[in-house]
Amino acid sequence: MSNPRWLEWGQRLQALAQSGLNYTKSPFERERYEAIRKIACEMIVTQSDLEFPIVQNIIKSEGGYATPKLDVRAVIIRDDSILLVREQVDGRWSLPGGWIDVNDSPGRAAEKEVFEETGYRVRSKKLLAVWDRNLHGHPPFIFHLFKLVFLCEILGGQPTTSIETTAVQFFQEDELPPLSLTRTTPEQIERLFEHYRHPDWPSEFD
């Protein structure tokens, strides 16, 4: 499943406007790129339940040349159960992870996110997948992003919640809780279990 066309168009217009505003020296071109950015906001607002000022502020906060954002997720499987965290924001469950910070390597970012959200210290062992969020059935999101998924092993620590998570728990593949679909889908969990069962598989990408 891919993103709806209206969101794809809105993302493309927003990216063109952002990159144009970053490079142009002409006040006339700047005015045109601002108009394009406004159209992108209007398209997203018309098709969603978001208010125009919220979307406009989110989009205006982005600067520089427009590129996809990077989201890292960690896969930790023990006794055929996968570690999930319950998200504070929606009360549903996801793989631990989040945005990759500047100056963090992807593997290190996965380890840090796991520690911050679960209390476990882990080591990143293998990059399992690089997924284009637009192609994996997630609900619409304003920005285009790639998900980097790492297989990790536990080195130590104790399960602990954080300001972003309200529970930390292992789940069997056939007993998954309601998932936070903006972050993790059932199909992705199923695919990651397959990777775990086939350690010789190479990393996959879209």
FINUKOL-709819 format. One record per residue (C-alpha): residue number from 1; residue in one letter; chain; x, y, z. Coordinates in Angstrom, 1 decimal. Example, Ala and Ser with C-alpha at 12.3 -4.5 7.8 and 13.67 -1.06 7.14 Angstrom:
2
+-----+------+-----+--------+--------+--------+
: seq : type : mol :   east :  north :     up :
+-----+------+-----+--------+--------+--------+
:   1 :    a :   A :   12.3 :   -4.5 :    7.8 :
:   2 :    s :   A :   13.7 :   -1.1 :    7.1 :
+-----+------+-----+--------+--------+--------+
END
This chain:
206
+-----+------+-----+--------+--------+--------+
: seq : type : mol :   east :  north :     up :
+-----+------+-----+--------+--------+--------+
:   1 :    m :   A :    0.0 :    0.0 :    0.0 :
:   2 :    s :   A :    1.3 :    3.4 :   -0.9 :
:   3 :    n :   A :    0.4 :    6.9 :    0.3 :
:   4 :    p :   A :   -2.7 :    8.5 :   -1.2 :
:   5 :    r :   A :   -1.9 :   10.6 :   -4.3 :
:   6 :    w :   A :   -2.9 :   13.9 :   -2.6 :
:   7 :    l :   A :   -0.3 :   13.3 :    0.1 :
:   8 :    e :   A :    2.4 :   12.4 :   -2.5 :
:   9 :    w :   A :    1.6 :   15.6 :   -4.4 :
:  10 :    g :   A :    1.6 :   17.7 :   -1.2 :
:  11 :    q :   A :    5.0 :   16.2 :   -0.1 :
:  12 :    r :   A :    6.5 :   16.9 :   -3.6 :
:  13 :    l :   A :    5.3 :   20.5 :   -3.7 :
:  14 :    q :   A :    6.5 :   21.1 :   -0.1 :
:  15 :    a :   A :    9.9 :   19.7 :   -1.0 :
:  16 :    l :   A :   10.2 :   21.8 :   -4.2 :
:  17 :    a :   A :    9.2 :   24.9 :   -2.3 :
:  18 :    q :   A :   11.7 :   24.2 :    0.6 :
:  19 :    s :   A :   14.6 :   23.6 :   -1.7 :
:  20 :    g :   A :   13.7 :   26.6 :   -3.9 :
:  21 :    l :   A :   13.5 :   28.9 :   -0.8 :
:  22 :    n :   A :   16.9 :   27.6 :    0.3 :
:  23 :    y :   A :   18.7 :   28.5 :   -3.0 :
:  24 :    t :   A :   16.9 :   31.4 :   -4.6 :
:  25 :    k :   A :   18.2 :   34.9 :   -4.3 :
:  26 :    s :   A :   15.3 :   36.5 :   -6.2 :
:  27 :    p :   A :   12.5 :   38.0 :   -4.2 :
:  28 :    f :   A :   10.1 :   37.2 :   -7.1 :
:  29 :    e :   A :   11.0 :   33.5 :   -7.0 :
:  30 :    r :   A :   10.8 :   33.5 :   -3.3 :
:  31 :    e :   A :    7.3 :   34.8 :   -3.5 :
:  32 :    r :   A :    6.4 :   32.0 :   -6.0 :
:  33 :    y :   A :    8.0 :   29.3 :   -3.7 :
:  34 :    e :   A :    6.0 :   30.6 :   -0.7 :
:  35 :    a :   A :    2.8 :   30.3 :   -2.8 :
:  36 :    i :   A :    3.7 :   26.7 :   -3.7 :
:  37 :    r :   A :    4.3 :   25.9 :    0.0 :
:  38 :    k :   A :    0.9 :   27.4 :    0.8 :
:  39 :    i :   A :   -0.7 :   25.2 :   -1.8 :
:  40 :    a :   A :    1.0 :   22.2 :   -0.3 :
:  41 :    c :   A :   -0.4 :   23.1 :    3.1 :
:  42 :    e :   A :   -3.9 :   23.6 :    1.7 :
:  43 :    m :   A :   -3.8 :   20.2 :   -0.1 :
:  44 :    i :   A :   -2.9 :   18.4 :    3.1 :
:  45 :    v :   A :   -5.4 :   20.3 :    5.3 :
:  46 :    t :   A :   -8.2 :   19.7 :    2.8 :
:  47 :    q :   A :   -7.7 :   15.9 :    2.9 :
:  48 :    s :   A :   -6.9 :   15.5 :    6.6 :
:  49 :    d :   A :   -8.3 :   16.6 :   10.0 :
:  50 :    l :   A :   -5.4 :   18.9 :   10.7 :
:  51 :    e :   A :   -5.8 :   22.7 :   10.9 :
:  52 :    f :   A :   -4.0 :   25.0 :    8.5 :
:  53 :    p :   A :   -1.8 :   26.9 :   11.1 :
:  54 :    i :   A :   -0.5 :   23.6 :   12.5 :
:  55 :    v :   A :    0.5 :   22.2 :    9.1 :
:  56 :    q :   A :    1.9 :   25.6 :    8.0 :
:  57 :    n :   A :    4.1 :   25.8 :   11.2 :
:  58 :    i :   A :    5.4 :   22.2 :   10.7 :
:  59 :    i :   A :    6.3 :   22.8 :    7.1 :
:  60 :    k :   A :    7.8 :   26.2 :    7.8 :
:  61 :    s :   A :   10.1 :   24.7 :   10.5 :
:  62 :    e :   A :   11.9 :   22.8 :    7.7 :
:  63 :    g :   A :   14.8 :   24.5 :    6.0 :
:  64 :    g :   A :   17.6 :   23.7 :    3.6 :
:  65 :    y :   A :   17.5 :   21.2 :    0.7 :
:  66 :    a :   A :   14.6 :   18.9 :    1.2 :
:  67 :    t :   A :   15.5 :   15.2 :    1.8 :
:  68 :    p :   A :   13.7 :   12.3 :    3.4 :
:  69 :    k :   A :   13.9 :   12.1 :    7.2 :
:  70 :    l :   A :   15.5 :    9.0 :    8.9 :
:  71 :    d :   A :   13.6 :    6.9 :   11.5 :
:  72 :    v :   A :   15.5 :    4.1 :   13.2 :
:  73 :    r :   A :   13.8 :    1.0 :   14.7 :
:  74 :    a :   A :   15.2 :   -1.8 :   16.8 :
:  75 :    v :   A :   14.3 :   -5.5 :   16.6 :
:  76 :    i :   A :   15.0 :   -7.5 :   19.8 :
:  77 :    i :   A :   13.7 :  -11.1 :   19.9 :
:  78 :    r :   A :   14.1 :  -13.3 :   22.9 :
:  79 :    d :   A :   12.5 :  -16.8 :   23.3 :
:  80 :    d :   A :   10.6 :  -16.2 :   20.0 :
:  81 :    s :   A :    9.0 :  -13.0 :   21.4 :
:  82 :    i :   A :    9.6 :   -9.4 :   20.2 :
:  83 :    l :   A :   10.2 :   -6.4 :   22.4 :
:  84 :    l :   A :    7.7 :   -3.6 :   22.0 :
:  85 :    v :   A :    7.0 :   -0.3 :   23.8 :
:  86 :    r :   A :    3.7 :    1.3 :   24.4 :
:  87 :    e :   A :    3.7 :    4.8 :   23.1 :
:  88 :    q :   A :    2.7 :    7.7 :   25.4 :
:  89 :    v :   A :    1.2 :    9.6 :   22.5 :
:  90 :    d :   A :   -1.5 :    7.1 :   21.4 :
:  91 :    g :   A :   -1.4 :    4.2 :   23.9 :
:  92 :    r :   A :   -0.4 :    1.7 :   21.2 :
:  93 :    w :   A :    2.7 :   -0.4 :   20.7 :
:  94 :    s :   A :    5.7 :   -0.1 :   18.4 :
:  95 :    l :   A :    9.2 :   -1.2 :   17.9 :
:  96 :    p :   A :   11.5 :    1.0 :   20.0 :
:  97 :    g :   A :   13.1 :    3.8 :   18.0 :
:  98 :    g :   A :   12.8 :    7.3 :   16.7 :
:  99 :    w :   A :   14.6 :   10.0 :   14.7 :
: 100 :    i :   A :   18.3 :    9.7 :   14.1 :
: 101 :    d :   A :   20.0 :   12.7 :   15.7 :
: 102 :    v :   A :   22.8 :   14.7 :   14.0 :
: 103 :    n :   A :   26.2 :   13.1 :   14.6 :
: 104 :    d :   A :   24.7 :    9.7 :   15.6 :
: 105 :    s :   A :   25.5 :    6.8 :   13.3 :
: 106 :    p :   A :   22.3 :    4.7 :   12.5 :
: 107 :    g :   A :   23.5 :    1.7 :   14.6 :
: 108 :    r :   A :   24.4 :    3.9 :   17.5 :
: 109 :    a :   A :   21.0 :    5.7 :   17.2 :
: 110 :    a :   A :   19.2 :    2.4 :   17.5 :
: 111 :    e :   A :   21.1 :    1.4 :   20.6 :
: 112 :    k :   A :   20.5 :    4.8 :   22.2 :
: 113 :    e :   A :   16.7 :    4.8 :   21.4 :
: 114 :    v :   A :   16.4 :    1.3 :   22.9 :
: 115 :    f :   A :   18.1 :    2.4 :   26.1 :
: 116 :    e :   A :   16.1 :    5.6 :   26.4 :
: 117 :    e :   A :   12.7 :    3.9 :   25.8 :
: 118 :    t :   A :   13.2 :    0.5 :   27.4 :
: 119 :    g :   A :   16.1 :    0.6 :   29.9 :
: 120 :    y :   A :   17.9 :   -2.2 :   28.0 :
: 121 :    r :   A :   21.5 :   -1.8 :   26.8 :
: 122 :    v :   A :   21.8 :   -3.4 :   23.4 :
: 123 :    r :   A :   24.2 :   -3.8 :   20.5 :
: 124 :    s :   A :   23.2 :   -3.4 :   16.9 :
: 125 :    k :   A :   24.1 :   -6.6 :   15.0 :
: 126 :    k :   A :   22.6 :   -6.3 :   11.5 :
: 127 :    l :   A :   20.7 :   -3.9 :    9.3 :
: 128 :    l :   A :   17.6 :   -5.9 :    8.4 :
: 129 :    a :   A :   15.8 :   -3.4 :    6.3 :
: 130 :    v :   A :   15.6 :    0.1 :    4.8 :
: 131 :    w :   A :   11.9 :    0.8 :    4.1 :
: 132 :    d :   A :   10.3 :    3.8 :    2.4 :
: 133 :    r :   A :    7.4 :    4.7 :    4.8 :
: 134 :    n :   A :    5.2 :    5.6 :    1.9 :
: 135 :    l :   A :    5.2 :    2.0 :    0.6 :
: 136 :    h :   A :    4.3 :    0.1 :    3.8 :
: 137 :    g :   A :    0.7 :    0.9 :    4.7 :
: 138 :    h :   A :    1.3 :    3.5 :    7.4 :
: 139 :    p :   A :   -1.2 :    6.3 :    7.9 :
: 140 :    p :   A :   -0.5 :    9.5 :    6.0 :
: 141 :    f :   A :    2.4 :   11.7 :    7.3 :
: 142 :    i :   A :    3.4 :   15.2 :    6.2 :
: 143 :    f :   A :    7.0 :   14.3 :    5.5 :
: 144 :    h :   A :    8.7 :   11.6 :    3.5 :
: 145 :    l :   A :   10.9 :    9.3 :    5.5 :
: 146 :    f :   A :   13.0 :    6.1 :    5.4 :
: 147 :    k :   A :   12.9 :    3.5 :    8.2 :
: 148 :    l :   A :   16.2 :    1.8 :    9.1 :
: 149 :    v :   A :   15.5 :   -1.4 :   11.1 :
: 150 :    f :   A :   18.3 :   -3.0 :   13.0 :
: 151 :    l :   A :   18.5 :   -6.4 :   14.7 :
: 152 :    c :   A :   19.9 :   -5.9 :   18.2 :
: 153 :    e :   A :   21.0 :   -8.1 :   21.1 :
: 154 :    i :   A :   20.5 :   -7.3 :   24.8 :
: 155 :    l :   A :   23.7 :   -6.7 :   26.8 :
: 156 :    g :   A :   22.2 :   -5.8 :   30.1 :
: 157 :    g :   A :   19.8 :   -3.4 :   31.8 :
: 158 :    q :   A :   16.3 :   -3.6 :   33.2 :
: 159 :    p :   A :   12.9 :   -2.8 :   31.6 :
: 160 :    t :   A :   12.1 :    0.8 :   32.3 :
: 161 :    t :   A :    9.6 :    3.3 :   30.9 :
: 162 :    s :   A :   10.4 :    6.8 :   29.7 :
: 163 :    i :   A :    8.7 :   10.1 :   29.0 :
: 164 :    e :   A :    7.8 :    8.6 :   25.6 :
: 165 :    t :   A :    6.8 :    5.1 :   26.7 :
: 166 :    t :   A :    4.4 :    3.7 :   29.3 :
: 167 :    a :   A :    5.2 :    0.0 :   29.1 :
: 168 :    v :   A :    7.9 :   -2.3 :   27.9 :
: 169 :    q :   A :    7.1 :   -5.9 :   27.1 :
: 170 :    f :   A :    7.9 :   -9.0 :   24.9 :
: 171 :    f :   A :    5.1 :  -10.4 :   22.7 :
: 172 :    q :   A :    4.7 :  -13.7 :   20.8 :
: 173 :    e :   A :    4.2 :  -13.2 :   17.1 :
: 174 :    d :   A :    0.6 :  -14.5 :   17.2 :
: 175 :    e :   A :   -0.3 :  -12.4 :   20.3 :
: 176 :    l :   A :    0.6 :   -8.8 :   19.2 :
: 177 :    p :   A :   -1.1 :   -5.9 :   21.0 :
: 178 :    p :   A :   -2.7 :   -3.0 :   19.1 :
: 179 :    l :   A :    0.1 :   -1.4 :   17.1 :
: 180 :    s :   A :    0.9 :    2.3 :   16.7 :
: 181 :    l :   A :    0.5 :    2.1 :   12.9 :
: 182 :    t :   A :    2.3 :    5.4 :   12.3 :
: 183 :    r :   A :    5.4 :    3.7 :   13.5 :
: 184 :    t :   A :    5.1 :   -0.1 :   13.1 :
: 185 :    t :   A :    2.7 :   -2.3 :   11.1 :
: 186 :    p :   A :    1.7 :   -6.0 :   11.6 :
: 187 :    e :   A :    3.2 :   -6.8 :    8.2 :
: 188 :    q :   A :    6.5 :   -5.3 :    9.2 :
: 189 :    i :   A :    6.6 :   -7.4 :   12.4 :
: 190 :    e :   A :    5.8 :  -10.5 :   10.4 :
: 191 :    r :   A :    8.6 :   -9.8 :    8.0 :
: 192 :    l :   A :   11.1 :   -9.1 :   10.8 :
: 193 :    f :   A :   10.3 :  -12.4 :   12.4 :
: 194 :    e :   A :   11.1 :  -14.0 :    9.0 :
: 195 :    h :   A :   14.4 :  -12.2 :    9.0 :
: 196 :    y :   A :   15.1 :  -13.6 :   12.5 :
: 197 :    r :   A :   14.3 :  -17.1 :   11.4 :
: 198 :    h :   A :   16.5 :  -16.7 :    8.3 :
: 199 :    p :   A :   19.8 :  -15.1 :    9.6 :
: 200 :    d :   A :   21.4 :  -15.7 :    6.2 :
: 201 :    w :   A :   19.0 :  -13.4 :    4.5 :
: 202 :    p :   A :   20.6 :  -10.1 :    3.2 :
: 203 :    s :   A :   19.3 :   -6.7 :    4.3 :
: 204 :    e :   A :   16.3 :   -5.7 :    2.2 :
: 205 :    f :   A :   15.4 :   -2.3 :    0.8 :
: 206 :    d :   A :   12.8 :   -0.6 :   -1.3 :
+-----+------+-----+--------+--------+--------+
END
